[in-house]
Amino acid sequence: MNPPTSTADQPVDGAAILDQVHACLTKYVILPSAEAADAVTLWIAASHAQPAWAHAPRLVIRAPEKRCGKSRLLDVVEATCYAPLITVNASPAAVYRAIGSDDPPTLLVDEADTIFGAAAEGNEDLRGLLNAGHQRNRPAIRWDNNTRSLEKIPTFAMAALAGIGAMPDTIEDRAVVVRMRRRAPGEQVAPYRHRRDGPALRTLARTLTTWLRANLPTLEAAEPPMPVEDRAADTWEPLVAVADLAGGPWPDRARRACETLTALRDGAAVPSDRIRLLADCRAIFRTAGVPDTQNRPGIPSSILLDHLRADAEAPWAEYGKSGTGLTAMKLGQLLAEYEIRSTNIRFGPPHGQVKGYYQADFTDAWQRYCPGPEALPPPEASQPSQPSPPSSTPGRVIPLGRLKPSHTTTAQPAAGTA
């Protein structure tokens, strides 16, 4: 596999380079979907242009059990990303020193569950580094006794973490999350050997560096239209910018991967107790709401608590340190975070005037924190993950930041996994 070359009359074909990275990934690893394969391809490429980015996306490679291919995927990422620094375990001080530069390495952490798992302790500094390092100009500040001065240590660096189970939500919220799984019968991959296969992948990595470093000013100025918002847009923007620079089918593939993987991550996320409480209250209002004497929808606090504690799959029956269940006082404290407070409400018989909650007081919080299905756009039909051959024609370079909104919805056939 020979990387694309360029001459003065023939510019580098970025789409063909991404096709080759994608082919290498799917040769050695079975990824869970075509979108996941595209996302990892673009993440690897984005690592070669870190000086251009305002945010350093994390790549979380997680699996429910051993032998799901997460370490093999990390091997391929190590061979193709920019300046890899891989570790199984590391002290926070060592990691700080390793990435403390304007052109940092790409941090790769295998067995990250041993660092962030339930049995791990004393890793708050490392977790803080990985959180802060997602955004540029968020240095760690330490006191240097030798010079008796404050020392600012850069934290900005792209990082990939592989492990069993979920990573901390503060990390996954800043990450492209790939959920690996064991190969099914009939799924085959080529064995990967560092000595035999590594040199070709490192040659491809150098090609990525040459291509993307030559385009740093363009990438730094890019403001690509994004199909997601807020932190998800910050995380995915470097990947989409690289896809726009490459052209060909990659801009559409990048945005489809962004939408698909972000939706999967958000759908699998475990909500906080307060978010869960808001959603449960909404369900109870729909089935057990009681109008007050002026016909305004409301519910007595006692009835709301009875329904919350009656749900066997909810945490409210045994909520709290004592395990005695959610109380009216704790309910009020949780809801007060959203400016929702109980008041005296006059209901009809048999309730009379009692403490309760008006449904209207929940509306704003429901819309902001847990919009129901009626507030969300209808899902797109799912697409099978089937491999497709890489593009054989030179990619058309699309000017960054000038894509029309149609790129967020017009999908080209996505390349799949091996």
C-alpha positions in Angstrom: 0.0 0.0 0.0 1.7 3.1 -1.2 0.6 6.5 0.2 -0.5 9.1 -2.3 2.2 11.4 -3.5 2.1 14.9 -4.8 3.9 17.1 -7.3 3.8 20.8 -8.0 1.0 20.1 -10.6 -0.8 17.4 -8.6 -1.8 18.2 -5.0 -2.1 15.6 -2.3 -5.4 13.6 -2.5 -6.6 13.9 1.1 -9.6 11.6 0.5 -7.4 8.9 -0.8 -5.2 9.2 2.3 -8.2 8.8 4.6 -9.3 5.9 2.5 -6.0 4.2 3.2 -6.2 4.8 6.9 -9.8 3.4 6.9 -8.6 0.3 5.0 -5.9 -0.3 7.6 -8.3 0.0 10.5 -10.8 -2.4 8.9 -8.1 -4.8 7.9 -7.0 -5.5 11.5 -10.1 -4.6 13.6 -13.8 -5.3 13.4 -15.5 -2.0 14.4 -19.1 -1.9 15.5 -20.4 0.2 12.6 -19.4 2.0 9.5 -19.8 5.3 11.3 -17.4 4.1 14.1 -14.7 3.2 11.4 -15.1 6.6 9.8 -14.9 8.4 13.2 -11.7 6.6 14.3 -10.1 7.3 10.8 -10.8 11.0 11.2 -9.7 11.1 14.8 -6.3 9.6 13.8 -6.0 12.2 11.1 -7.0 15.1 13.4 -4.2 14.1 15.8 -1.7 15.2 13.2 -3.0 18.8 13.2 -3.3 19.4 16.9 -1.7 23.0 16.7 -4.8 24.0 14.6 -7.5 23.0 17.1 -9.2 24.8 19.9 -10.4 21.5 21.4 -8.6 18.2 21.7 -11.2 15.4 21.3 -10.8 12.3 23.3 -11.3 8.8 21.8 -12.9 6.4 24.2 -12.6 2.7 23.2 -14.8 0.7 25.6 -16.1 -2.9 25.7 -18.3 -4.9 28.0 -15.8 -7.8 28.2 -12.3 -8.9 27.4 -11.3 -9.9 23.8 -13.4 -7.3 22.1 -10.6 -5.8 20.1 -10.1 -2.6 22.0 -6.3 -3.2 22.5 -5.8 -4.1 18.9 -7.6 -1.0 17.8 -5.3 1.0 20.1 -2.3 -0.7 18.4 -3.4 0.6 15.0 -4.2 4.0 16.4 -0.7 4.1 18.0 0.9 3.2 14.7 -0.9 5.9 12.7 -1.5 8.8 15.0 0.8 11.7 15.6 3.7 11.2 18.1 2.0 8.5 20.2 2.7 8.3 23.9 1.2 5.0 25.1 0.9 3.8 28.7 -0.9 1.2 30.7 -0.5 3.2 33.9 1.1 6.5 34.7 1.5 9.0 37.4 -0.2 12.4 36.9 3.1 14.1 37.2 4.6 12.1 34.4 1.7 12.7 32.1 1.8 16.4 32.8 5.5 16.6 31.9 5.0 14.5 28.8 2.4 16.7 27.2 3.7 20.0 28.4 4.5 21.6 25.0 2.9 23.6 22.2 3.0 20.6 20.0 2.1 17.7 22.3 2.1 14.0 21.7 -1.0 12.0 21.4 -1.7 10.3 24.8 -2.8 6.7 24.6 -4.0 4.9 27.8 -4.7 1.2 27.7 -6.6 -0.5 30.5 -8.0 2.8 31.5 -10.6 1.1 33.7 -7.8 0.4 36.2 -7.3 4.1 36.5 -11.0 5.2 36.6 -12.7 2.1 37.8 -14.6 1.8 41.1 -11.7 0.2 42.9 -9.2 2.9 41.8 -8.4 5.8 44.1 -6.2 8.8 44.0 -6.7 9.5 40.2 -8.6 12.8 40.5 -5.5 14.7 39.2 -5.3 12.5 36.1 -9.0 12.8 35.5 -8.8 16.6 35.9 -5.9 16.7 33.4 -7.9 14.8 30.8 -11.0 17.0 31.4 -9.0 20.3 31.3 -6.9 19.2 28.4 -9.9 19.0 26.1 -9.7 22.8 25.7 -6.7 24.9 24.9 -5.4 27.4 27.4 -6.5 25.4 30.5 -3.1 24.9 32.2 -2.5 23.2 35.5 -0.9 25.6 38.1 1.7 24.2 40.5 4.0 25.9 43.0 7.7 25.3 42.4 9.6 25.3 45.6 12.9 25.5 43.9 12.2 28.7 42.1 9.5 29.8 44.6 7.2 30.7 41.7 4.0 29.5 40.1 4.4 27.1 37.2 1.9 26.8 34.5 1.9 23.3 32.8 0.0 22.9 29.5 -2.7 20.2 29.6 -3.9 20.4 26.0 -3.4 17.1 24.1 -5.6 14.6 22.2 -6.0 11.4 24.1 -7.4 7.9 23.5 -8.5 5.7 26.4 -9.3 2.0 26.1 -10.9 -0.1 28.8 -13.7 -2.3 30.0 -16.9 -0.5 30.9 -17.8 3.1 30.8 -15.3 5.9 31.5 -16.3 8.8 33.8 -19.1 10.8 32.3 -16.9 13.9 32.4 -14.5 12.2 30.0 -17.1 10.5 27.7 -18.9 13.9 27.4 -15.7 15.2 25.7 -15.1 12.1 23.6 -15.8 10.2 20.4 -17.1 7.0 22.0 -16.6 3.6 20.2 -18.3 0.6 21.8 -16.4 -2.5 20.8 -17.8 -6.0 20.8 -16.5 -9.5 20.2 -16.3 -10.8 16.7 -19.2 -12.8 15.6 -18.8 -16.2 13.8 -17.6 -15.6 10.3 -16.1 -12.2 11.0 -12.4 -12.3 10.1 -9.5 -9.9 10.5 -5.8 -10.1 9.5 -3.4 -10.7 12.4 -1.4 -7.6 13.4 2.3 -7.8 14.1 4.2 -4.8 15.2 7.5 -5.7 13.4 5.8 -6.8 10.2 2.9 -4.3 9.9 4.1 -1.4 11.9 6.5 0.2 9.3 3.8 0.5 6.6 1.4 2.2 9.1 4.1 4.6 10.3 4.8 5.5 6.7 1.1 6.3 6.4 1.3 8.4 9.6 4.1 10.4 8.1 2.0 11.0 5.0 -0.8 12.3 7.2 1.6 14.6 9.0 2.9 16.1 5.7 -0.6 16.6 4.3 -2.2 18.1 7.4 0.7 20.2 8.6 0.9 21.9 5.2 -2.8 23.0 5.8 -2.6 24.1 9.4 -3.6 27.8 8.6 -6.6 26.6 6.6 -7.7 24.2 9.4 -7.2 26.7 12.1 -9.5 29.2 10.3 -12.1 26.5 9.6 -15.6 26.9 11.0 -17.4 23.9 9.4 -21.2 23.6 9.7 -21.9 21.1 12.4 -24.9 18.7 12.9 -24.6 18.9 16.7 -24.2 21.6 19.2 -22.4 22.7 22.3 -19.6 20.4 23.7 -20.4 17.7 21.1 -19.7 20.3 18.4 -16.4 21.3 20.0 -15.4 17.6 20.2 -16.2 16.7 16.6 -15.2 20.0 14.9 -11.6 18.9 14.3 -12.8 15.6 12.7 -15.3 17.4 10.4 -12.7 20.0 9.4 -10.3 17.3 8.3 -13.1 15.6 6.3 -14.0 18.9 4.6 -10.3 19.4 3.7 -10.2 15.9 2.2 -13.4 16.3 0.2 -14.9 13.5 -1.8 -17.4 11.5 0.3 -15.7 12.3 3.6 -17.7 15.5 4.5 -21.0 13.6 4.4 -19.5 10.5 6.1 -18.0 12.7 8.9 -21.3 14.4 9.7 -23.2 11.1 9.6 -20.7 9.6 12.0 -21.0 12.6 14.3 -24.7 12.4 14.5 -24.9 8.7 14.9 -22.2 8.3 17.5 -23.3 11.3 19.5 -26.9 9.9 19.6 -25.6 6.5 20.7 -23.5 8.1 23.4 -26.3 10.3 24.7 -28.8 7.5 24.5 -26.6 5.2 26.6 -25.7 7.8 29.1 -27.0 7.2 32.7 -28.9 10.3 33.8 -28.1 12.0 37.1 -30.6 11.5 39.9 -32.1 14.9 39.4 -32.6 14.3 35.6 -34.1 10.9 36.4 -36.4 12.6 38.9 -37.6 15.2 36.4 -38.4 12.5 33.8 -40.2 10.4 36.4 -42.3 13.3 37.6 -43.4 14.0 34.0 -44.6 10.4 33.7 -46.5 10.7 37.0 -48.2 14.0 36.0 -49.5 12.3 32.8 -51.2 9.5 34.7 -51.9 10.8 38.2 -52.2 14.6 37.9 -55.0 16.2 39.9 -56.4 19.6 38.9 -56.8 22.3 41.6 -60.1 24.0 42.3 -59.3 26.4 39.4 -58.6 23.5 37.1 -54.8 24.1 37.0 -52.9 20.8 36.7 -51.1 19.9 39.9 -50.4 17.0 42.2 -50.2 16.7 46.0 -46.6 16.0 47.3 -47.8 12.8 49.1 -49.2 11.4 45.9 -46.1 12.3 43.9 -43.9 10.6 46.5 -46.1 7.5 46.6 -45.8 7.0 42.9 -42.1 7.7 42.8 -41.4 5.1 45.6 -43.7 2.6 43.9 -41.6 2.2 40.8 -39.5 -0.9 41.4 -37.0 0.0 38.7 -36.4 3.5 40.0 -34.0 4.4 42.9 -36.6 6.3 45.0 -37.9 3.5 47.2 -34.4 3.1 48.8 -33.1 6.6 48.1 -30.7 8.2 50.6 -27.9 6.9 52.9 -30.4 5.3 55.3 -32.2 3.5 52.5 -35.6 4.4 53.8 -36.6 6.1 50.5 -37.2 9.6 49.1 -38.7 12.0 51.6 -40.7 15.2 51.0 -37.8 17.3 52.2 -35.2 15.6 49.9 -37.7 15.8 47.0 -38.0 19.5 47.6 -34.2 19.9 47.7 -33.7 18.1 44.4 -36.3 20.0 42.6 -35.2 23.4 44.0 -32.1 23.2 41.8 -34.5 23.8 38.9 -36.5 26.6 40.7 -39.3 24.1 41.3 -40.9 24.5 44.7 -44.0 23.1 46.5 -46.8 25.4 47.6 -50.1 25.2 49.3 -52.7 24.1 46.7 -56.4 23.7 47.1 -57.5 20.5 45.5 -61.0 19.1 45.3 -62.2 16.3 47.5 -60.7 14.1 49.0 -57.4 16.1 49.1 -58.4 19.6 50.2 -55.7 22.1 50.7 -52.3 20.4 50.9 -48.7 20.9 49.9 -48.2 20.1 46.2 -46.6 21.0 42.9 -48.0 22.7 39.8 -47.2 21.0 36.5 -46.5 24.4 34.9 -43.5 24.9 37.2 -41.9 21.8 35.7 -42.3 22.8 32.0 -39.2 24.8 31.6 -37.0 22.2 33.3 -38.5 19.4 31.2 -37.8 21.3 28.0 -34.2 22.1 28.9 -33.0 18.9 30.6 -35.1 16.0 29.5 -37.2 16.8 26.4 -39.7 14.1 25.7 -40.0 12.2 22.4 -42.6 14.7 21.2 -40.0 17.5 21.4 -37.3 15.6 19.4 -37.0 15.2 15.7 -38.1 11.8 14.3 -35.2 9.3 14.1 -33.8 8.4 10.7 -34.1 4.9 9.4 -31.2 2.8 10.5 -28.7 1.7 7.8 -26.9 -1.6 7.7 -23.2 -1.6 8.4 -21.8 -3.0 5.1 -18.3 -2.5 3.8 -17.9 -0.4 0.7 -14.7 0.0 -1.4 -12.7 3.2 -0.9 -13.2 5.9 -3.4 -10.9 5.4 -6.4 -11.3 8.9 -7.8 -9.4 11.9 -6.5 -11.3 13.7 -3.8 -12.7 17.1 -4.5 -11.5 19.6 -1.9 -14.5 21.5 -0.5 -13.6 25.0 1.0 -13.7 24.8 4.8 -16.6 26.7 6.4 -18.5 27.1 3.2 -20.5 23.8 3.1 -24.2 24.2 2.6 -26.5 22.8 5.3 -27.4 20.0 3.0 -24.1 18.3 3.9 -25.6 17.5 7.3 -28.4 15.5 5.8 -27.3 14.1 2.5 -25.5 10.9 3.2 -23.1 9.1 0.9 -22.7 5.4 1.2 -20.4 5.0 4.3 -17.4 2.7 4.2 -17.9 -0.2 6.6 -15.8 -2.4 8.6 -13.9 -5.5 7.7 
